[in-house]
């Protein structure tokens, strides 16, 4: 999802040639708008398995990118408990392969890594904003692999002078959000787990803009930034808003306690984004209701195309 919005952002806001990398066999549905848009000639796509070091090395050698945005990941904390090995391969091994390929390519000078605010311990946050110096305490294999990827990126930055900007982004959603996540489309019977947890939701288009701005930063070496909107909302209120926006509100049934409970759960995290805002001028622009409406309309379009 986020990668496709970053492609949109780069094509509109820059004059760069953009090479998008997708996993073999996953298709390019989320890139349909970019491929049909007026700047499609500046976009090329490659299907590469990032867990294959030889394939990644060949890709970087052929493309010779000067700036690499690495957003690919297994990004579901819940799924990471049932598939920890796959999560390690997708999030740490793939990141290492990209960094190693960049090390061997002199033109690849800047690396922007997508991390997550899930790395923080909500037990120490207690509702307060947390800055980049806050304790880390991963509550899922997903979050642990994100910390490991950050550290690997720092090693490569220090050892090989790859300028690296790590963005610990808050939960983000919006159009093209995959159905595996809680706020995306479901059947009229919505099965849910604990709805009381708080999340700092940010619109994916605001996050994509943040990634673009991170690529333009002049800071040398390794730099770490929180990125997210300042407002928290409970998952219960997200569901309530989505139901209120639906034309089938009277037909939707919510079944609580029907989703498996995770061994560990993040209750609330409020990332302090002031450092990134000061460095780039970034500000979130979308309100959560608009984000959820755009997400709902996206899924309405997807469903209508299958009928």
N, C-alpha and C positions, 0 to 999 in steps of 0.2 A: 504493500500500500504506500508506505512513505517514499520508497524509491521512485514510484511513478509520479508522485507529486513533486519530488525534487527535479525530475526530468522536466516537468512542466515549468517549474520555476526557472531553471537554467536556460531553457529555450526562450522564455519570454524576457528574462532580465539580463541575459548576457548574449554575446555573439560567438560563444564557444562551440566547437565541435564536441558533441556529447556521445559517449559510447556507453550504452546500458548493458549490463550483464545480467542474464536471467539463468535460472537453473534449467538444465535440459528437461524437456517434457512438461514444463509448467505453463507454457503459453504466454501470450502477450496481451491478455485481455485488459489489464489495468493500464496499458500504454496505448490503448486504442485512440484516445483523444490526441495524444502527442503525434502518433503516426499519421493521423488524418489532418493535422494542423498545418498552418502556413510555414512553420519552421522545421518540418519533418526532414528536409534535406540535410539538416545538421545533426540528425540523430541516426546512429547505427546501433544495431543490437547484436550481441553475441550470446550464444548458449554455452556456458562453461560451468563445470562442477568445481566449485571453489575448494572442496575437500581433496581435490586431486592436485598435488603440488606441480606436477609437470604441465598440466593444462593451464594453471594459473601463470606459471612462468612463461609459457608460450604466448598467452594472451598479453601480458604486460610487455614482453619483448616486441610483439607485433604492433601494439597500439602506441606504446611509448607515452603514456599519460604523464602530464606534469602535476596533476592534482587527482587524487583518488578519494572518492567518498565511499566508505565501506559501511553499508547499512544492512547487508545480508545477515540473517540470523534465524535461529529457532527462537521466536520471541514470546512464547506463551509460558509464563511461570508454572501454570497448572500442568501443562503437558510435560514440562521438564522433569517432574517427579516420576512420571511413568516412562519417560524416554531420556534418562540422564546421559547415556553414552552418545546418543544421536545429538543431544544438545551440546555436549563437549565438542564433538566433531564440527558441528555447524558454527559454533560461536568462538571456539578457541583455535581449533586446527585450521579452519578456513582463514581466520584473521592472521595467523602465523604464516600461512602460505602466501597471502597477499603482501605482507611485510617483507618476506624473504624475496619475493619477485621484485618488489620495489628496490630493495637493497642492491640487487644485481642490475638495475636499470638506472643509469645516471640521470635521466631526464625526469624521473619520478621523485619530486622534491617535497610534496605536501600530502599529508594523510589526515583525513577527517574520519573519526571513528564514532559510530553511534553506540553509546552506552545507555544506562538507565538509572533513574532515581531509585529503582528497586534495590540498589546496592546498599542503601542506607538502612540503619536500624530504626524502625519506628518506635522502639521501646525508649530510645533516648530523645526522640523528637518531641513527644507529648504535645503535639499540636502546633509547636513552634516551627518557624522557618528554619531549615538547615542549609548551611553553606557548604562549600567544597571541602572544608576542614572537618566536617562532622564525621563521627565514627561510621565505619562500614560494618555491616553484619548481615550478609545475604540470607534471605528467608526462602530461597529456592535454588535448585541447581542452575536455573537460568541466571539468577543474579550472581552466583558464584562464577559462572563462566564469563560474565561481563567484567567482573573485577579482574579475572585472569587475563582477559583480552586487553584491558587497559594497561596492566603491568607489562605484558609482552610488547605493546606499542611503545611504552616508555623505554624499555630496553633498546629497541631498534632506533628510537629517536636519539637517545644518548650515545649509542655506539656508532650509528651510521649517519647521524645528522639529517634524519628525516623530520621535517617540521610536522608536528602532530598536534591536532586539536581534538580533544575528547569531549563529547557532549553527553552529559547525563540528563537525558530528557525525561519529562514526566509522562504519565500515560497520555497517549494521543490517539485521537479517533477522528472519523469523518468519512467522506465518500471513499469507497473502495476497501473499507475495513473488512477483513476476512471474517467468515461466518463462525470461526472457532472462538471468537471473542464475545464477551457477554453482551455488548450493546448492539451487535449486528443482528441480522434477520433471523427469526425463529418462527416456528409454527404457532398457531393461535393458542396452544397450550405451552406456556413458557415455564420451563423447569429451572429453578434457581437454587443457589446455595445461600450463603450468608450475604445479606444485602446491606449490612450495617457499616461495612468498611468504607472509609473515605478515600477518594482519589482526587488528585489534582489533574483534571482533564484539560488538555490543550488541543486545539484544532490542528490536524495533520498539516494543513496548508501553512499555518504559522510555524510549525516545526520545520517544514521544508525550507521556508525562508531563512530560518536560523542556520540550517546546514549551509545554504549558499553563502550567507554572511561569514560563517566560520571559515570557509574556503578562502575568503578575501582578507582574513586577518593577517597583519604583518608580523605578529609575534613569532619569534624564533623558538626552536626547541619544542618541548612538550608542555601543553597547556590544558587545563581541565576547567570545564564550565558546566554549571547547572542551567537547564533551559526548561521553563514551564510557566504556565499561567499562575496567578497568585491565589485563585479561588478553589477551595475544596468543595466537593459534592459527594454525597453518599451514593453508592451503587443503587440503593433503593430509589433515590430521587431521579437518577438517570433512567431507570425503568419507568417510573411514574411519568416522566416527561415524554418518553417514547410512546407510551400507551396513549397519552393525551393527544399526541400528534397523529395517531393512527385513525384511519377511517373505520376500523374494526374494533374500536375500543370496547364496545359492549360485548364482543365475542371473545376477547382475550381472557384466558384463565391463567393465573399465576400459581404454580405449585411450589411452595417453599420447602427447603430442606431435601430436595430431590437430587442435588448435585453432590458428588463426593467432596468431603472436607479435606483440605490440604494438611499435611503434617505441620507446616508452618504457614502463617498468614500475615501479610503486611496489613496493618490496620489503618495507618495513615502516614503519609509523608508529604511535607510541604517544602519543596526545593526553593531556596533563595536564588533567584536568577539575576540579582543586581550586578554581579561581576560581568556576566555576558552582556547585559543591557548597556552597561557603561562602556564596554569595549566595542560594541557594534551599533548601538542605537535601537536594537531589536525590542519590539513590544508586541504582545499578543493582540490580535485584532478581532477575533471571532468570539461571540458569546456562546455558551454551551448549548442553549436552545437552538440557535442557528446551525451549529455543528451537527446536532442530532437530527434536525430536520433535513439537512443536506444528506446525511447518512441514510435516513429513511427513504428519501427520494431516489437515491442511488440504487437501493435494493428494489424499489418499485420498478425502476427501469430494467434491472436485471431480470426480475420475475416476468415482466411483460414480454421480454425477448424470448423466453422459453416457452411461451404459450402458443 
